[in-house]
Amino acid sequence: MAFAQFDERLPHRPAERELGGPNPLSADTPQNCTADFSAALIDRDIDLALTHLTDDVVFFYSNGSVIRGKDGFATLMTASWKIVEDYKYATLNSTWISETDVAAAVIYSFEWSGKAGGNAISGVGRGTRVLSWTPGAGWRIAHEHLSNGQW
């Protein structure tokens, strides 16, 4: 399984001393935020996954649906986890297209697989994540857009 790699050459958030100390659940880089978010989903830890999202996060899916907010996302994911067993997910070919001290964007391809009703299921696609940094909260995903198609 591949996750976005941290690149020390990229600029990162302001020093902890400016913030009065880190939030123990906050991600210190946008790369760590996306990796930790994906790991929490694979582990089916919705509470941990939600710590990596802004309160007003918006998800666009390839079927045209839109999920707004943490509650909507939690409802969707926990319902999916009741149906899909042996879930596997990987982000591939991550390219950080923009990063500042307070915002970042990454494009990537992904693949997933699992079993539903005893049948193997899988999919591939492309994704875009937009992240923001907030004092005391660290890096959080503000938007994700998933679409069909190859990289």
N, C-alpha and C positions, 0 to 999 in steps of 0.2 A: 504494500500500500504506500502511495506517495503523497506527501503533503508539501505545501509551499515551503520553500527553503528560505531561511533567514539570511539576508545579505547585509553584512556589517557596513558596507559602503553607503547604504541608503540612510537618509536622515531619519531620526526617530523622535519620539515625544520629548518634551522638556525634562530636565533633571528632576528626580524625585524631591530634592530639597526645596524646589519651587512649589511643590504640592502639599507639603506637610506629611509625606509618607505615602506609600502605595496602598491601594485596596488589595487585599490578598487574593481576591478572585479576578482582578483586572489583568488583562493582557498588556504586556509592556511594549509590544510591537504589533503592527497589523498582521504580520506573518504569523506570529504566535497566536493571535486571535483566531485566524482562520483555521490553523492547525488544531487548536484546542477545541474549537466549535465542532469541527468534523469528528474529532476523537470522541467528544461527548455524545454525538449522535450515534456513532458506531456502538458505543457502550450503552446506548439507550438511557442516558442520564439527562433527562429533560431539564431538571433544575440547573445542572451545570451548563448545559447548552444555552439556556436562557440568559445566563450571566454574560454571554458574549454578544447579546443583541441589544440595540437601543429599544426603549419602551415603545417607540412608534415605528419600528421596523416594518418594511413592506417587502413582500415576496411576490414576484411574478413567475408563473409557471407556464410551461410550453402548451398546456391545454387551455390557456386563456384565463385561468383562475388567478385571483389575487388574494393574498392573506395579509391582513394588517394587524400589527401588534403582537406582543408576546403571547397573549392568551390564545389568539387564533392559531398561531404557529404550534403552540403546545397541544392544542386540541387535535390538529391535523396529524402531528407526528405520533402522538400516543395512540390514535386510532389506527394509523398505518402499522405501528409496531405490533398491534394485536393481530394483524393479518399476515404480515411478512415475517418469516422465520429465516434464520441464517443470513441475516443482512450483511452485505459487504459493500463498501463504498470507497472510492479513491478519487482524489483530484489529481489531474495530470497536466503537464504543460502549462504551469502557472506563469503568467507574465504580469508583473506589476507595472501598470501603464502610467500611474501617477502616485506620488507620495510626498506629502508635506508634513509639517509638525501636527496638523489637526485633521487631515483627510488623506485617504488612500483608496485606490481602485485596482482590482486585479481581475484579469480574464483568465479562464481556465477551461479545460475539458474535464469531463468526469465519466465514471462508469460505476454501475451498481448492479448487484445481483442478490437473489434470495429465493425463497420458496413461499408460495401462497397456495393453500389448498392442496399441498403435496406436489405442485408443479413448479418447475424452475422458471423464474422470471428474471429479466435483466433489461438494462437500458444504458444508453450513452447520450451525451449531449455536451452543450457548452454552457458556461456560466459566467456571470459578472457579479462581483461583490463590491460594494461601496462601503467604506468604513469611516468612522469618525472617532476622534479622540476628545474626551471630556475630562477636565481635572477631577480627580477623585474616583473616576469610573474607568479610566484607561481607554483602550481601543475596543470598539464595539462595531458590529455589523449593522449598518443602517438600511441596506437594501441588497437584495439578491434577485437576479433575473436568470432563470434557467430556460434554455431552449433546446429544441431537437437539432440534430445535425452533428457532423464531424468537425473537428478543429480545423 
